[in-house]
Amino acid sequence: MSIQRLHVGDRMSQVAIHGDTVYLAGQVAVDAAGESVEAQTRNILDRIDGLLAEAGTDKSKALSANIWLSDMSTFNEMNAVWDAWVTPGSTPCRACVESKLAAPQFTVEIMMTVAR
């Protein structure tokens, strides 16, 4: 079975598709860097929607999500945006942890696996 990659860079691909499974790299808020957790989460989820559309799928087929927050005290702020975004009845398995992220202007990172 072949592997299709989208937005391939020297270090990583943003999307890898293997069969009917779509793997997204961890997404950060490149268009909302340094803004609130709410704004960053919204920007990331918009980016995810676009990548999933390119891969021929959507959030209603999400299987799992990993979320990293630079400060767990922002958990409720991130969840408010997440809860409004997910498809009711089709929420993915999820983990959310506190972690130092690669750059200080990013406070949220989200990685997903989605069926096609």
Phi, psi and omega in degrees: 000133183279164177242129176253135180238140178240145179055059183279129176240180179295326185264325184197164171259148177282332182219137170232131181241124179230112185062234180257025179240132180247126179249126176257140171292163175301129182254135175241168186274074182298334179264002180220028181302134179082354179275183182297161176301321178300311181295319180294318179298315179300315180298316179298315182293326173296317178298317179298315177305316180294316179295319179295320177299317177300325182275357178083032179213189179205173185299338180293346180253016181297133179262314182209156177219139172243129182235131176245131175243139178287343181212113184296345177293348178263010182306312182293323178297314178295316182298327179300318179286315179302311183298326178286337185271318186297155178279119180305135180082354180229033181289140182281165166299148187209145170232145177220124182226161174270135181201149171290130180265171188296331180221141187295338180284350178256130181243355180219141171219137182229132177235138184225156169237132189222141175278158175258000000 
